Amino acid sequence: MTTPFPPPDARIAALRKALRSERIAAREALPDATRQALTQHIEAHLDALVARLAPRCLAFCWPWRGEVDLLPWARRWLAADPARRAALPVVLTPARPMEFLRWRPEAPMATDHHGIPIPAGDEPVSPELLIVPLNVFDAAGYRLGYGGGYFDRTLAALDPAPTCVGVAFELARCESTHPQPHDKPMDWVVTEAGVFGGRGKWEVGNGK
């Protein structure tokens, strides 16, 4: 049985909730032309980082609520090498770690309880690299999701743990996400400004 993570104190919980709501609203308000231009920069930086890390199997998330849309990028990454595999995270049981099901561009899709598309098949995979959407992130690599703890539970359960690459627009950056004891920092963060990486050793990169 999964032990639930203890909630933060009321003050910290309120700060985290306000940060999350503020940055999601800003992201959803981006004009289409701006979003497309920023996404192109993110894709270029992600190309360089993923080429450096060289995974054979990676997982990413279907875009939701204005998140960076990596579907075109994932299609190109798969098309470049038939040996590559991609997956999407799927919540099969509430309050349990997510599972990863293989995704192919042409494969049929279903939807989860949030209405988010998920693979209709049942082929599990173990990604070496996990691309994580960030609602909010800070200079230490900590993130805020949607508050459900899905990624926290999943990252705590995976052994070996995959390399985690957070992806976001720069507007998601903040001074501190007020991380909790169970939070795990990203190994890398990619925004339109570049690649930021190394847990606890963060420097602006140029995607190379």
MOJO-V217925 format. One record per backbone hydrogen bond with DSSP energy under -1.0 kcal/mol. NH is the residue of the N-H (numbers start at 1). CO is the residue of the C=O. E is the energy in kcal/mol with one decimal. If there is no record, write none. Layout:
# MOJO-V217925
nh = {NH/NH}
co = {CO/CO}
e = {E/E}
This chain:
# MOJO-V217925
nh = {13/14/15/16/17/18/19/20/21/22/23/24/25/26/27/28/29/30/35/36/37/38/39/40/41/42/43/44/45/46/47/48/49/50/51/52/53/54/58/59/60/67/74/75/76/77/78/79/80/81/84/85/87/88/90/96/99/101/102/103/107/110/112/115/118/120/125/128/129/130/131/132/134/135/137/138/141/144/153/154/155/156/157/158/163/165/166/167/168/172/173/174/183/186/187/188/189/190/191/194/196/198/201/205}
co = {9/10/11/12/13/14/15/16/17/18/19/20/21/22/23/24/25/27/31/32/33/34/35/36/37/38/39/40/41/42/43/44/45/46/47/48/49/50/85/129/87/64/70/71/72/73/74/75/76/78/81/56/58/101/99/93/90/88/123/86/104/118/116/112/110/108/100/57/57/163/59/165/167/144/172/142/138/136/149/150/151/152/153/154/128/130/188/132/190/169/170/137/180/141/164/164/196/166/194/191/189/187/198/195}
e = {-2.9/-2.0/-2.0/-2.6/-2.3/-2.3/-2.4/-2.5/-2.4/-2.5/-2.5/-2.3/-2.1/-1.8/-2.1/-2.7/-1.3/-1.3/-2.8/-2.6/-2.0/-2.6/-2.5/-1.9/-1.4/-2.2/-2.8/-1.9/-2.2/-2.8/-2.7/-1.7/-2.2/-2.9/-2.1/-1.6/-2.3/-2.6/-1.9/-2.4/-2.1/-1.1/-3.0/-2.3/-2.0/-2.5/-2.4/-2.3/-1.3/-1.4/-1.9/-2.2/-1.6/-2.2/-3.3/-1.5/-2.6/-2.2/-2.9/-2.9/-1.6/-3.4/-2.2/-1.7/-2.0/-2.0/-2.2/-2.2/-1.2/-3.2/-3.2/-2.6/-1.9/-1.7/-2.1/-1.6/-2.0/-2.1/-2.5/-2.2/-3.0/-1.8/-1.2/-1.6/-2.5/-2.9/-3.2/-2.5/-2.0/-2.2/-2.4/-2.3/-1.8/-2.8/-1.5/-1.8/-2.9/-3.0/-2.4/-1.2/-3.2/-2.4/-2.6/-1.2}
